[in-house]
Amino acid sequence: MTTLHAAMRDRLLVCERDPDGDRAATERLAGYDIECVACSPDAPDRVFVGTFEDGLHRSTDGGDSFERVDEGVAGDAVTSVAVDPHDPDVVYAGTEPSRVYRSTDGGAAWTHLDGLVDLPSEPEWYFPPRPDTHHVRWLEVDPFDPDRLYVGIEAGALVLSDDGGETWRERPPGSRRDNHSLATHPDREGRVYAAAGDGYAVSDDGGESWNHPQEGLRHRYCWSVVPDPGDPDRVLVSAASGARTAHAASRAESYVYRRAGDGPWERLDGRGLPTGEGVVRAVLATTGEPGTVYAATNRGLFRSRDFGDAWTRLGVAWDEELERLTPRGLAAV
């Protein structure tokens, strides 16, 4: 049974399958300004939710209840969380202003991994709505090397660490500046995918250099990226023409694209997943099942079992209030 944790802007939806095949959605953390959600198949009852004004929250019962767990984390804005695929007790959190923290006890206590804002390009980092600051939008742990970290700064840099965050390197050749999400693949060492405000990028050498296959990708403000668990050469991204048409339902126009191998991008219209006018950029998530991908937009929760050829709307009640909200994250376990 797959449980979905959909982080909407002001609530978390915990969605479990009912015996009749529909999904019962339970609201948690109502009224919180939610930024991100993360969990691990190796510890599926442990769920982390980052908020902008109320720090980091953890559930140890699959989302039934939450407690604040950010001892050692400075400030109240937790903008990204990642669970180490090698050890679910190792968790990373990113904040605004940009800092990275690590926990080795499942989130009970945290240690600051300093040095990030000492990088030479830091004076150029900025988040346009709040130009005097910036934040860690995404954290990714390499599935082949637990000491290798990928950090996306919104906006300003892709940052790498080879030693678990003890030291940092920035802006490898070809990397994007405005990274929104990153992904790796457990079957392809060195493969890293990036969805960024300045386009899509892919690396085959662990982020040391990047290429930009853009043919067919007509909307290049990219937000969410996932590879097919069964094929590292197939990838989906959600995209819009810019930030203005990505995030607010009142003016949104966004799409989902798919790429296979070295071919061009294909826009997935008319396949059961709402796209286009009025639809905010999707957040995408996978489990380990080949071909299976989940999507959340302001129009509901969706699943494809053939990596985007056809989508089914999941049986979760979705009212007009939810249609006005923008999803911030999606985790499936």
C-alpha positions as CSV (number, residue, x, y, z in Angstrom):
1,M,0.0,0.0,0.0
2,T,1.4,3.4,-1.0
3,T,0.9,6.3,1.3
4,L,1.2,9.8,-0.2
5,H,2.2,12.9,1.8
6,A,1.2,16.0,-0.2
7,A,2.5,19.2,1.2
8,M,0.1,21.9,0.2
9,R,0.8,25.5,1.0
10,D,-1.1,25.6,4.3
11,R,-1.7,21.9,5.2
12,L,-0.3,18.4,4.7
13,L,-2.5,15.8,3.1
14,V,-1.8,12.2,4.3
15,C,-3.5,9.9,1.7
16,E,-3.8,6.2,2.3
17,R,-5.7,3.7,0.2
18,D,-9.1,2.5,1.4
19,P,-10.2,-1.1,0.9
20,D,-12.5,0.0,-1.9
21,G,-9.6,1.5,-3.9
22,D,-10.1,5.2,-3.1
23,R,-7.8,7.2,-0.9
24,A,-8.8,8.8,2.4
25,A,-7.0,12.1,2.9
26,T,-6.4,13.4,6.4
27,E,-5.2,17.0,7.0
28,R,-2.3,17.6,9.3
29,L,-0.4,20.7,10.3
30,A,-3.3,22.9,9.1
31,G,-2.4,26.6,9.0
32,Y,1.3,26.1,8.8
33,D,3.3,27.7,6.0
34,I,4.7,24.4,4.6
35,E,7.8,24.3,2.4
36,C,8.7,20.6,1.9
37,V,8.1,17.0,2.9
38,A,10.4,13.9,2.9
39,C,10.3,10.3,4.1
40,S,12.1,7.1,3.3
41,P,10.9,3.6,2.3
42,D,13.4,2.2,4.9
43,A,11.5,4.1,7.7
44,P,8.1,4.8,6.2
45,D,6.4,5.8,9.5
46,R,8.9,8.7,9.9
47,V,7.9,11.8,8.0
48,F,9.6,15.2,8.0
49,V,7.8,18.5,7.1
50,G,9.6,21.8,6.8
51,T,7.8,25.0,7.4
52,F,8.7,28.6,6.8
53,E,7.8,30.1,10.2
54,D,7.6,27.1,12.5
55,G,10.7,25.1,11.9
56,L,10.9,21.3,11.2
57,H,8.2,18.8,12.3
58,R,8.5,15.0,12.4
59,S,6.0,12.2,12.6
60,T,6.9,8.7,13.8
61,D,3.5,7.2,13.2
62,G,3.1,7.7,9.4
63,G,1.6,11.2,9.7
64,D,-1.0,10.7,12.4
65,S,0.8,13.1,14.7
66,F,3.7,15.6,14.5
67,E,6.2,17.2,16.9
68,R,8.7,20.0,16.3
69,V,12.2,18.6,16.1
70,D,14.8,21.2,15.1
71,E,17.1,21.4,18.1
72,G,20.3,22.9,16.8
73,V,18.7,24.4,13.7
74,A,19.0,28.2,13.6
75,G,15.8,30.1,12.6
76,D,12.3,29.0,11.7
77,A,12.5,28.6,7.9
78,V,13.2,25.0,6.9
79,T,13.0,24.9,3.1
80,S,14.3,21.4,2.2
81,V,14.7,18.0,3.8
82,A,16.4,14.8,2.5
83,V,16.7,11.3,4.1
84,D,19.9,9.5,3.3
85,P,19.2,6.4,1.2
86,H,22.0,4.6,2.9
87,D,20.8,5.1,6.4
88,P,17.3,6.5,7.3
89,D,18.6,7.8,10.6
90,V,20.8,10.3,8.7
91,V,18.7,13.3,7.6
92,Y,19.7,16.6,6.1
93,A,17.8,19.9,6.4
94,G,18.3,23.2,4.5
95,T,17.1,26.6,5.6
96,E,16.6,30.2,4.7
97,P,19.1,31.9,5.0
98,S,21.1,29.2,3.3
99,R,22.5,26.7,5.8
100,V,22.7,22.9,5.8
101,Y,22.2,20.7,8.9
102,R,22.6,17.0,9.5
103,S,21.0,14.7,12.0
104,T,22.3,11.2,12.7
105,D,19.5,10.1,15.1
106,G,16.4,10.4,12.9
107,G,15.9,14.1,13.4
108,A,16.1,14.4,17.2
109,A,19.2,16.6,17.2
110,W,21.0,18.6,14.4
111,T,24.5,19.8,13.6
112,H,25.3,22.7,11.4
113,L,27.5,21.9,8.5
114,D,29.2,25.3,8.1
115,G,31.1,26.9,5.3
116,L,28.3,27.0,2.7
117,V,27.9,30.8,2.8
118,D,31.7,31.2,2.6
119,L,31.7,30.2,-1.0
120,P,32.8,33.0,-3.4
121,S,29.5,33.3,-5.3
122,E,27.4,33.8,-2.1
123,P,27.1,37.6,-2.6
124,E,25.3,36.8,-5.9
125,W,22.7,34.5,-4.3
126,Y,19.3,36.0,-4.0
127,F,15.6,35.0,-3.9
128,P,13.8,37.6,-6.0
129,P,10.7,38.1,-3.8
130,R,13.0,38.6,-0.9
131,P,16.2,39.9,-2.5
132,D,18.2,40.2,0.7
133,T,18.2,36.5,1.3
134,H,18.3,33.0,-0.3
135,H,17.7,29.4,0.7
136,V,18.5,25.8,0.2
137,R,15.7,24.6,-2.1
138,W,16.8,21.0,-2.5
139,L,19.1,18.5,-0.9
140,E,20.1,15.2,-2.6
141,V,22.3,12.4,-1.3
142,D,24.1,10.3,-3.9
143,P,22.8,6.7,-3.8
144,F,26.3,5.3,-4.5
145,D,28.3,7.5,-2.0
146,P,26.8,8.7,1.3
147,D,29.4,11.4,1.6
148,R,28.4,13.0,-1.7
149,L,25.8,15.7,-1.4
150,Y,24.1,17.9,-4.0
151,V,22.6,21.2,-2.8
152,G,20.4,23.5,-4.9
153,I,20.5,27.2,-3.8
154,E,17.5,29.3,-4.8
155,A,18.8,31.2,-6.4
156,G,22.5,31.3,-7.1
157,A,24.3,28.0,-7.3
158,L,24.6,24.2,-7.4
159,V,26.9,23.2,-4.6
160,L,28.6,19.8,-4.1
161,S,30.3,18.1,-1.2
162,D,32.5,15.0,-1.3
163,D,32.8,14.6,2.4
164,G,29.3,14.8,3.9
165,G,29.2,18.5,4.1
166,E,32.5,19.2,5.8
167,T,33.7,21.2,2.7
168,W,31.8,22.6,-0.3
169,R,32.4,23.2,-4.0
170,E,30.2,25.5,-6.1
171,R,29.0,26.0,-9.7
172,P,30.6,23.1,-11.6
173,P,30.7,23.7,-15.4
174,G,27.3,23.8,-17.0
175,S,25.3,23.6,-13.8
176,R,22.2,25.7,-13.4
177,R,21.9,28.6,-11.1
178,D,18.3,28.5,-10.0
179,N,17.9,24.8,-9.0
180,H,14.4,23.9,-7.8
181,S,14.8,20.1,-7.6
182,L,17.4,17.5,-8.1
183,A,17.3,13.7,-8.5
184,T,19.6,10.7,-8.8
185,H,19.1,7.1,-9.9
186,P,20.0,4.0,-7.9
187,D,20.9,2.1,-11.1
188,R,23.1,4.7,-12.8
189,E,26.2,5.8,-10.9
190,G,27.0,9.5,-11.6
191,R,23.6,10.4,-13.1
192,V,22.1,13.6,-11.6
193,Y,19.1,15.4,-12.9
194,A,18.2,19.1,-12.3
195,A,15.0,21.1,-12.8
196,A,15.8,24.8,-12.6
197,G,14.3,28.2,-13.3
198,D,17.0,28.5,-16.0
199,G,16.2,25.2,-17.6
200,Y,16.8,21.4,-17.3
201,A,20.3,19.9,-16.9
202,V,21.7,16.4,-16.6
203,S,25.1,15.1,-15.4
204,D,26.7,11.8,-15.9
205,D,29.8,12.4,-13.7
206,G,28.3,13.0,-10.3
207,G,27.6,16.7,-10.9
208,E,31.1,17.6,-12.0
209,S,29.8,18.8,-15.5
210,W,26.4,19.3,-17.0
211,N,24.6,19.1,-20.3
212,H,21.4,20.9,-21.4
213,P,19.2,18.8,-23.7
214,Q,16.4,21.2,-24.5
215,E,15.0,20.1,-27.8
216,G,11.2,20.0,-27.6
217,L,11.2,21.6,-24.1
218,R,9.2,24.8,-25.0
219,H,8.6,25.8,-21.3
220,R,11.9,26.1,-19.5
221,Y,11.1,27.3,-16.1
222,C,11.4,23.8,-14.7
223,W,10.2,22.9,-11.2
224,S,10.0,19.1,-10.5
225,V,12.1,16.3,-11.9
226,V,11.9,12.5,-11.5
227,P,13.5,9.6,-13.5
228,D,11.7,6.3,-14.1
229,P,12.7,3.9,-11.3
230,G,13.0,1.2,-14.0
231,D,15.0,3.2,-16.6
232,P,17.4,6.1,-15.8
233,D,17.2,7.3,-19.4
234,R,13.5,8.2,-19.0
235,V,12.7,11.4,-17.1
236,L,9.7,13.7,-16.4
237,V,9.8,17.4,-15.6
238,S,7.1,19.9,-14.8
239,A,7.6,23.3,-16.4
240,A,6.1,26.7,-17.2
241,S,7.2,29.8,-19.2
242,G,8.3,31.6,-16.0
243,A,7.7,32.0,-12.3
244,R,4.6,34.1,-12.9
245,T,2.7,31.3,-14.7
246,A,4.1,28.5,-12.5
247,H,3.0,29.1,-8.9
248,A,-0.3,31.0,-8.6
249,A,-3.5,29.3,-9.7
250,S,-5.1,32.6,-10.8
251,R,-2.5,33.0,-13.6
252,A,-1.0,29.6,-14.0
253,E,-0.2,27.7,-17.2
254,S,2.1,24.7,-16.7
255,Y,2.9,21.4,-18.4
256,V,4.6,18.1,-17.9
257,Y,7.3,16.9,-20.4
258,R,8.9,13.5,-20.8
259,R,12.3,12.6,-22.4
260,A,13.5,9.1,-23.4
261,G,17.1,8.4,-24.2
262,D,18.7,11.0,-26.4
263,G,15.3,11.9,-28.0
264,P,13.5,15.3,-27.8
265,W,11.2,16.3,-25.0
266,E,7.5,15.3,-25.5
267,R,4.7,17.4,-23.9
268,L,2.2,15.1,-22.2
269,D,-1.1,16.7,-23.0
270,G,-4.5,15.0,-23.0
271,R,-3.5,11.9,-21.0
272,G,-5.6,12.4,-17.9
273,L,-3.3,14.8,-16.1
274,P,-4.6,18.4,-16.2
275,T,-2.1,20.8,-17.8
276,G,-2.3,24.2,-19.3
277,E,-4.3,27.3,-18.2
278,G,-5.2,27.3,-14.5
279,V,-2.9,24.5,-13.6
280,V,0.2,25.2,-11.4
281,R,3.4,23.4,-11.9
282,A,3.2,19.8,-10.7
283,V,5.3,18.2,-8.0
284,L,6.3,14.7,-9.0
285,A,7.3,11.6,-6.9
286,T,8.1,8.0,-7.4
287,T,8.4,4.8,-5.4
288,G,10.7,2.1,-6.5
289,E,8.2,0.6,-8.8
290,P,9.3,0.9,-12.5
291,G,7.1,3.2,-14.5
292,T,5.0,4.4,-11.6
293,V,4.9,8.1,-10.9
294,Y,2.7,10.4,-8.8
295,A,1.8,14.0,-9.4
296,A,0.2,16.7,-7.3
297,T,-1.2,20.0,-8.7
298,N,-4.0,22.3,-7.6
299,R,-6.3,20.0,-9.5
300,G,-5.7,16.9,-7.4
301,L,-3.5,13.9,-7.0
302,F,-2.7,11.6,-10.0
303,R,-0.8,8.4,-10.8
304,S,0.6,6.9,-13.9
305,R,1.8,3.3,-14.2
306,D,3.4,3.8,-17.6
307,F,5.5,6.8,-16.8
308,G,3.2,9.4,-18.3
309,D,1.4,7.7,-21.1
310,A,-1.9,7.7,-19.1
311,W,-2.8,9.2,-15.8
312,T,-5.5,8.4,-13.3
313,R,-6.9,10.8,-10.8
314,L,-6.8,9.3,-7.3
315,G,-10.0,9.2,-5.3
316,V,-9.2,12.0,-3.0
317,A,-11.8,14.7,-2.3
318,W,-10.6,18.0,-3.8
319,D,-12.6,21.1,-3.2
320,E,-12.4,24.7,-4.5
321,E,-10.2,25.7,-1.7
322,L,-7.6,23.1,-2.6
323,E,-7.8,24.2,-6.2
324,R,-6.4,27.6,-5.2
325,L,-3.4,26.1,-3.4
326,T,0.0,25.3,-4.8
327,P,1.6,22.0,-3.8
328,R,5.1,22.4,-2.2
329,G,6.2,18.8,-2.1
330,L,5.1,15.2,-2.6
331,A,6.5,12.0,-1.0
332,A,5.3,8.5,-1.7
333,V,6.2,5.4,0.5
